[in-house]
Amino acid sequence: MSKSLPSRWLNRNVLAFGLTSFLSDFCHEMSTSVLAPFLGAIGGTAASLGFIEGTADALSSFLKLASGFHSDRIGRRKGLTVIGYFLTTVAHLLFAVAVAWPTILIGRLLAWLGRGIRGPLRDAMLADSVRSEDRGKAFGFHRAGDTLGAVAGPLTAFGLLTLLRSHPSIHRIAQRLFAALLHAPGGPYRLIFLVSLVPGLLAVVALSSLAHEKVALPNHSLRLWGTLRRMPSEYRRFLFAVGLFGIADFAPSLMILRATAVLEPKFGALEAARWAALLYTFRNLVYALSAFPIGALSHRFSRTRYLACGYAVAVVTFLGFAFAFPSLAWFAVLFGLAGVFIAWEDTMERVAVRDYVGPDIGGTAFGLLGAVNGFGDFISSAIVGLLYTLIAPAMGFLYAATVGTAGTLLMASLPSAPRKS
């Protein structure tokens, strides 16, 4: 197979997926950066936020496995991937009209339905587009492009909030155009949700027009449980370590909520929300700058121990959020560390999949990784949100640090797999 692959790792598919993810994450993160304060404006709590994020991740996890397996059976991936990106985008319409947190839940479920469909298929197509020694670079480039969109989105949200706050004439124009939205609770945030549709729809256009796939012969004889049993035992142990760490790795919106709450007494509600959005943007910028070098260097080290180093950075970050105080510098350090660890985690978990599993069941393998991560996200977001609300904010983050340490040690103890082409 490697003989038919392009000699250059930065080929058309890698560029196409990088652009698509840039635009899609522009849409997604623009909304995510203001979701926590918007939820508070319509009466939501940290517990409801944790439930929303965790439930959406759980749905996405099951769909990742199903869509990955289905793509292995039919030998095609691109069409379903395009549908997934479209569903993720149109879900933001529900955010714009929400009057209570259950509507946010429905919108998040629709968005994560799309993410669940598209994620493993995109990753499998990307893995099949480069040689084994170049996977770290390809996935690092993809995660960097993805996260540059996650920088542009919150920056745009921050800029819109600033314009609406500082320029009354712009606010009056917006009120004329979007009167119903801006007069409802959380009105400025609703406008942001609406604007986020533009880059999301452009992502759908980019993927459908630029990316191409290697169509494989259908294999309708594949059965899900039989395919899962074919997964190497080394990969199962790897997934167990990923899952253990995953039940500590909560949704980033809880970091935004923590920063907003801690900074609010010092800066006021809207100003704290603006700073939290900017800090989240900084986190994503660090992610974008870190992802490629982390992926490019991965071939020099044991992949499991290298991934464990990223997990260790996460544990330090969780502890920092547990003992946070109202300092912008403190939160800048924490959000910067959060960018490093999520770049490490997202890039290296994906790179490692094809070290264990060949291309014939690659979609299922990536889907299984997504399912494990989704289950972990559901558990972690729900528990951290509940502990945050019912006991104390610090308790949720201390839980994450404790369980994350166990996942780090387990991953560090695993041997690396031989790398497949």
C-alpha positions in Angstrom: 0.0 0.0 0.0 2.8 2.5 0.9 4.0 2.4 -2.7 0.8 3.9 -4.0 0.9 6.8 -1.5 2.2 10.2 -2.3 5.9 10.8 -1.5 5.0 14.2 -0.1 3.1 14.2 3.2 1.6 17.6 2.6 -0.7 16.4 -0.2 -4.1 17.4 -1.4 -6.0 15.4 1.1 -4.0 16.7 4.1 -4.5 20.2 2.9 -8.3 19.6 2.3 -8.9 18.2 5.7 -6.8 20.9 7.3 -8.9 23.6 5.6 -12.2 21.9 6.4 -11.4 21.5 10.0 -10.2 25.1 10.3 -13.6 26.3 9.1 -15.6 23.8 11.1 -13.8 24.6 14.3 -14.1 28.3 13.6 -17.9 27.7 13.7 -17.8 25.3 16.7 -15.4 27.1 19.0 -17.0 30.5 18.3 -20.1 29.1 19.9 -18.4 27.1 22.6 -16.5 30.2 23.8 -19.7 31.9 24.9 -21.9 28.8 25.7 -21.2 28.8 29.4 -22.1 32.4 30.1 -25.1 32.1 27.7 -26.3 29.1 29.6 -26.1 31.1 32.8 -28.1 33.9 31.2 -31.0 31.5 30.5 -30.9 29.9 33.9 -28.5 26.9 33.5 -26.0 25.7 36.1 -22.6 24.0 36.1 -24.5 20.7 36.6 -26.6 21.2 33.5 -23.6 22.2 31.5 -21.8 19.1 32.6 -24.8 17.0 31.7 -25.2 18.6 28.3 -21.6 18.1 27.4 -21.4 14.6 28.8 -24.6 13.4 27.2 -23.6 14.8 23.8 -20.2 13.1 24.0 -21.9 9.8 24.9 -24.1 9.9 21.8 -21.2 10.9 19.7 -19.1 8.0 21.0 -21.6 5.3 19.9 -22.0 6.9 16.5 -18.3 7.0 16.0 -18.1 3.3 16.3 -21.2 2.7 14.1 -20.1 5.1 11.4 -16.5 3.7 11.3 -17.7 0.1 11.1 -20.2 1.0 8.4 -17.5 2.7 6.3 -15.4 -0.4 6.5 -18.3 -2.5 5.2 -19.2 -0.3 2.2 -15.7 0.8 1.3 -16.6 4.5 1.2 -16.2 7.4 3.7 -16.5 10.8 2.1 -20.2 11.1 1.7 -21.0 10.4 5.3 -18.2 12.7 6.4 -19.8 15.6 4.4 -23.2 14.9 6.1 -21.5 14.9 9.5 -20.0 18.3 9.0 -23.4 19.7 7.8 -25.3 18.4 10.8 -22.7 20.0 13.2 -23.2 23.3 11.5 -27.0 23.6 11.4 -27.2 22.6 15.1 -26.1 26.2 16.0 -29.5 27.5 14.9 -31.0 25.9 18.0 -28.5 27.7 20.2 -29.6 31.0 18.8 -33.3 30.5 19.7 -32.9 28.6 23.0 -34.9 29.8 26.0 -33.9 27.0 28.4 -31.0 24.6 28.8 -32.9 21.5 27.3 -32.9 23.3 23.9 -29.1 23.7 24.2 -29.0 19.9 25.0 -30.9 19.1 21.8 -28.6 21.4 19.7 -25.5 19.9 21.3 -26.8 16.4 20.6 -27.4 17.3 16.9 -23.9 18.8 16.6 -22.3 15.8 18.3 -24.3 13.5 16.0 -22.5 15.1 13.1 -19.2 14.9 14.9 -19.8 11.3 15.7 -20.4 10.4 12.1 -17.5 12.4 10.6 -14.7 11.9 13.1 -13.5 8.4 12.5 -14.1 8.5 8.8 -12.0 11.7 8.4 -9.2 10.2 10.5 -9.2 7.0 8.5 -9.1 8.8 5.2 -6.3 11.0 6.5 -4.3 8.0 7.8 -4.7 6.3 4.4 -3.4 9.4 2.6 0.2 9.3 3.9 3.0 6.8 4.6 3.4 5.4 8.1 6.4 7.5 8.9 4.5 10.7 8.0 1.4 10.1 10.0 2.6 12.2 12.9 3.2 15.2 10.6 -0.1 14.7 8.8 -2.2 14.5 12.0 -0.2 17.2 13.6 -0.9 19.5 10.6 -4.6 18.6 10.7 -4.9 19.3 14.4 -3.0 22.6 13.9 -5.4 23.6 11.1 -8.4 22.5 13.2 -7.2 24.6 16.1 -6.4 27.7 14.2 -10.1 27.7 13.5 -10.6 27.3 17.2 -8.5 30.5 17.6 -10.3 32.5 15.0 -13.8 31.5 16.4 -13.4 32.8 20.0 -11.5 35.8 18.7 -14.4 36.7 16.5 -16.8 36.1 19.4 -14.6 38.4 21.6 -14.6 41.0 18.9 -18.3 41.0 18.4 -18.9 41.3 22.2 -16.5 44.2 22.3 -18.2 45.9 19.4 -21.6 45.5 20.9 -20.4 46.8 24.2 -18.2 49.7 23.1 -20.0 51.0 20.0 -23.6 51.9 20.6 -24.2 52.6 16.9 -23.2 49.1 15.9 -25.5 47.8 18.7 -28.4 49.8 17.4 -27.9 48.4 13.8 -27.7 44.9 15.2 -30.9 45.5 17.2 -32.7 46.5 14.0 -31.5 43.5 12.1 -31.9 40.9 14.9 -34.4 42.5 17.3 -36.0 39.3 18.5 -32.6 37.7 19.3 -30.9 40.7 21.0 -33.9 41.5 23.2 -34.1 37.9 24.6 -32.0 36.9 27.6 -28.3 36.4 26.5 -29.0 38.4 23.3 -25.4 39.2 22.2 -24.5 35.5 22.5 -27.4 34.6 20.3 -26.0 36.8 17.5 -22.7 35.0 17.8 -24.4 31.6 17.4 -26.0 32.9 14.2 -22.8 34.3 12.7 -21.0 31.0 13.4 -23.1 29.4 10.7 -21.0 31.1 8.0 -17.7 29.3 8.5 -19.5 26.1 9.3 -21.3 26.0 5.9 -18.0 26.9 4.1 -16.4 23.8 5.8 -19.0 21.6 4.1 -18.3 23.2 0.7 -14.5 22.8 1.2 -14.7 19.1 2.1 -17.1 18.2 -0.7 -15.1 20.0 -3.4 -11.5 19.4 -2.4 -11.1 16.0 -0.6 -10.9 12.7 -2.4 -11.0 9.2 -1.1 -9.6 5.8 -2.1 -12.7 3.8 -2.6 -12.2 0.2 -1.4 -14.1 -2.9 -2.3 -17.2 -3.4 -0.2 -16.9 -6.1 2.5 -20.5 -6.8 3.5 -19.5 -9.9 5.3 -18.0 -7.8 8.2 -19.9 -8.1 11.5 -19.4 -5.6 14.3 -18.6 -8.1 17.1 -16.4 -10.1 14.9 -14.5 -7.0 13.8 -14.1 -5.9 17.4 -12.7 -9.3 18.4 -10.1 -8.9 15.6 -8.6 -5.9 17.4 -5.2 -6.8 18.7 -4.8 -7.3 22.4 -2.2 -4.5 22.5 -4.7 -2.1 21.0 -7.3 -3.1 23.6 -4.8 -2.4 26.4 -4.0 0.9 24.8 -7.7 1.8 24.7 -8.1 0.9 28.4 -5.4 3.4 29.3 -7.0 6.0 27.1 -10.4 5.3 28.7 -9.0 5.6 32.2 -7.5 8.9 31.5 -10.7 9.9 29.6 -12.9 9.7 32.7 -10.8 12.5 34.1 -10.7 14.7 30.9 -13.8 16.9 31.1 -15.2 19.3 28.5 -13.3 22.6 28.1 -16.5 24.6 28.7 -16.1 23.8 32.4 -12.7 25.5 32.3 -14.4 28.6 30.7 -17.1 28.4 33.4 -14.4 28.3 36.2 -12.5 31.2 34.8 -15.7 33.3 34.3 -16.9 32.6 37.9 -13.5 33.3 39.5 -12.9 36.5 37.5 -16.5 37.9 37.8 -16.1 39.5 41.3 -13.1 41.4 40.0 -14.3 42.4 36.5 -18.1 42.0 36.3 -20.2 39.5 34.5 -19.8 40.6 30.8 -16.1 41.6 31.2 -15.3 38.2 32.9 -17.1 36.4 30.0 -15.0 38.4 27.5 -11.8 37.6 29.3 -12.8 33.9 29.5 -13.4 33.8 25.8 -10.0 35.4 25.2 -8.3 32.9 27.5 -10.0 30.1 25.6 -8.7 31.6 22.4 -5.2 31.6 23.8 -5.6 27.9 24.8 -6.5 27.1 21.2 -3.6 29.2 19.8 -1.2 27.2 22.0 -2.9 24.0 20.7 -2.4 25.1 17.1 1.2 26.0 17.6 2.0 22.7 19.5 0.2 20.1 17.5 2.5 19.9 14.5 5.8 19.7 16.4 4.3 17.2 18.8 3.2 15.0 15.9 6.4 15.5 13.9 8.6 14.4 16.8 6.5 11.3 17.7 8.5 8.9 15.5 11.5 9.4 17.7 10.0 8.0 20.9 7.9 5.3 22.4 4.4 6.4 21.4 2.8 5.3 24.7 5.3 7.0 26.9 5.3 10.1 24.7 1.5 10.2 25.1 1.8 9.7 28.8 3.9 12.9 29.0 1.0 14.8 27.5 -1.4 13.3 30.1 1.0 14.4 32.8 0.7 18.0 31.6 -3.1 17.6 31.9 -2.9 16.5 35.5 -0.9 19.6 36.4 -3.5 21.8 34.6 -6.4 20.2 36.5 -4.6 20.9 39.8 -4.2 24.6 38.7 -7.9 25.0 38.1 -8.7 23.4 41.4 -6.7 26.1 43.3 -7.5 29.0 40.9 -7.6 32.6 42.1 -8.7 35.8 40.4 -5.6 36.5 38.4 -5.5 36.8 34.6 -1.8 35.7 34.6 -2.7 32.5 36.5 -5.5 31.6 34.1 -3.2 32.5 31.1 -0.7 29.8 32.3 -3.5 27.3 32.9 -5.2 27.8 29.6 -1.7 27.6 27.9 -1.0 24.3 29.6 -4.5 23.1 28.5 -3.6 23.9 24.9 -0.4 21.8 25.2 -2.0 18.8 26.7 -5.0 18.6 24.4 -2.8 19.0 21.3 -0.6 16.1 22.7 -3.6 14.0 23.5 -5.7 14.6 20.3 -2.7 14.2 18.0 -1.0 11.2 19.5 -4.0 9.1 20.3 -5.0 9.3 16.6 -1.5 8.6 15.3 -1.2 5.5 17.5 -4.3 3.8 16.1 -2.8 2.7 12.8 0.3 1.5 14.6 -1.9 -1.3 15.9 -4.6 -1.8 13.2 -4.4 -2.2 9.4 -6.5 -0.2 6.9 -9.1 -2.9 6.3 -10.7 -2.2 9.7 -9.2 1.3 10.2 -12.6 3.0 10.3 -13.8 0.7 13.1 -10.5 1.2 15.0 -10.8 5.0 14.9 -14.5 4.7 15.8 -13.6 2.5 18.8 -11.1 5.1 19.9 -13.9 7.7 19.6 -16.3 5.6 21.5 -13.9 5.1 24.4 -13.1 8.9 24.5 -16.8 9.7 24.3 -17.7 7.5 27.2 -14.9 9.0 29.2 -16.0 12.5 28.3 -19.5 11.7 29.5 -18.4 10.4 32.8 -15.8 13.1 33.4 -18.0 16.1 32.4 -21.0 14.8 34.4 -18.9 14.1 37.6 -16.9 17.3 37.4 -20.0 19.3 36.8 -21.9 17.7 39.7 -19.0 18.0 42.2 -18.5 21.7 41.0 -22.2 22.4 41.8 -23.0 20.3 44.8 -19.8 20.4 46.8 -17.3 23.0 45.6 -15.6 23.9 42.3 -12.2 22.7 43.5 -13.5 19.2 44.2 -14.4 18.5 40.5 -10.9 19.4 39.4 -9.3 17.5 42.2 -11.2 14.4 41.0 -9.9 15.0 37.5 -6.3 15.3 38.7 -6.5 12.1 40.8 -8.0 9.9 38.1 -5.9 11.5 35.4 -2.7 10.5 37.3 -3.8 6.9 37.3 -4.4 7.0 33.5 -1.0 8.6 33.0 0.8 5.9 34.9 -1.0 3.1 33.1 -0.2 4.6 29.6 3.4 5.0 30.6 3.6 1.3 31.5 2.5 0.1 28.1 5.0 -0.9 25.4 4.6 0.7 22.0 3.1 -1.3 19.1 5.1 -2.1 15.9 4.1 0.5 13.3 2.0 -0.7 10.4 2.0 0.8 7.0 
